[in-house]
Amino acid sequence: MHLAGWAATAALLAAGCRPVDAGSQAERAELDRLVARCTDAMVRDVCVARRQSAANSTPAASQVFVAGVGAIDAGAYAEIRSAGEAMCGLVKTRCIQGWNDNACVAARSLWPATASAR
């Protein structure tokens, strides 16, 4: 029985050492839909992806107001905008790192699941 206890403890420790799962199938599907909405928005407004932005400098305010969206984190918004054509890849990477990451939260605000044709 003592051996069984060690085996159970070893199994629990091994489980804690596994890499962080990117999330459930539903979470991965939601991330895929978010990236698709980002890509759709970028394709519809190529100017946004190609425009040089002053986002390389530190934003003066902590939040920016985006018409039709509301207030979002200024630094995250600047980071997304300055990524240019790579912005949807940036969104995917940041959302995988953390669903509550500022850039991920900003992206979900910019391209919500119930997005109408913007």
C-alpha positions in Angstrom: 0.0 0.0 0.0 2.9 2.3 0.7 4.0 1.8 -2.9 0.6 2.8 -4.1 0.8 6.1 -2.2 4.1 6.9 -3.8 2.7 6.1 -7.2 -0.3 8.4 -6.6 2.1 11.2 -5.4 4.3 10.7 -8.4 1.3 10.9 -10.8 0.1 14.1 -9.2 3.6 15.6 -9.5 3.9 14.6 -13.1 0.5 16.1 -13.9 1.7 19.4 -12.4 4.8 19.3 -14.6 2.9 19.1 -17.9 3.0 22.2 -20.2 0.1 24.6 -19.8 -2.8 23.4 -22.0 -3.9 26.0 -24.5 -7.4 25.4 -23.3 -10.4 23.3 -24.0 -11.6 22.6 -27.5 -14.3 25.3 -27.0 -11.6 27.9 -25.9 -9.4 27.0 -28.9 -12.5 27.3 -31.2 -13.3 30.8 -29.7 -9.6 31.8 -30.3 -9.8 30.6 -33.9 -13.0 32.6 -34.4 -11.4 35.7 -32.8 -8.4 35.5 -35.2 -10.8 35.0 -38.1 -12.7 38.2 -37.1 -9.4 40.0 -36.8 -8.3 38.8 -40.3 -11.7 39.8 -41.8 -11.4 43.3 -40.3 -7.9 43.6 -41.6 -8.8 42.5 -45.1 -11.8 44.9 -45.1 -9.6 47.8 -44.1 -6.1 47.2 -45.5 -5.2 50.8 -44.7 -5.3 50.0 -41.0 -2.7 47.2 -41.5 -0.4 49.3 -43.7 -0.7 52.7 -42.0 2.4 53.9 -40.2 1.4 54.5 -36.6 2.7 56.7 -33.8 2.1 53.7 -31.7 5.8 53.1 -31.2 5.8 55.9 -28.7 4.3 55.5 -25.2 0.6 56.4 -25.3 -0.2 59.6 -23.4 -3.3 58.1 -21.8 -3.9 54.7 -20.2 -7.0 54.1 -22.3 -8.3 55.2 -25.8 -11.8 55.5 -26.9 -12.6 53.6 -30.1 -15.9 54.6 -31.7 -18.4 51.7 -31.6 -16.2 49.8 -29.1 -15.6 52.0 -26.1 -12.6 52.5 -23.9 -9.8 50.0 -24.2 -6.2 49.7 -23.0 -4.1 52.3 -24.9 -0.9 50.3 -24.8 -2.5 47.1 -26.0 -4.3 49.0 -28.8 -1.0 50.6 -29.9 0.7 47.3 -29.8 -2.0 45.7 -32.0 -2.0 48.6 -34.5 1.8 48.8 -34.7 2.0 45.1 -35.6 0.6 46.0 -39.0 -0.1 43.0 -41.2 1.0 40.7 -38.3 -1.6 42.0 -35.9 -3.8 38.9 -36.1 -0.8 36.7 -35.3 0.0 38.9 -32.4 -3.5 38.6 -31.1 -3.4 34.8 -31.4 -0.1 34.7 -29.5 -1.1 37.0 -26.8 -4.5 35.2 -26.3 -2.7 31.9 -26.0 -0.4 33.4 -23.4 -3.4 34.6 -21.4 -7.1 35.2 -22.2 -7.0 38.2 -19.9 -3.8 39.7 -21.4 -4.3 43.3 -22.3 -3.8 42.8 -26.0 -6.2 39.8 -26.0 -8.9 41.8 -24.1 -8.5 44.7 -26.5 -8.8 42.4 -29.5 -12.0 40.8 -28.1 -13.3 44.3 -27.6 -12.4 45.3 -31.2 -13.7 42.2 -32.8 -16.5 40.8 -30.5 -18.2 37.4 -31.1 -21.4 39.2 -32.0 -19.6 41.6 -34.4 -21.8 43.3 -36.9 -20.4 44.4 -40.2 -18.1 47.2 -39.1 
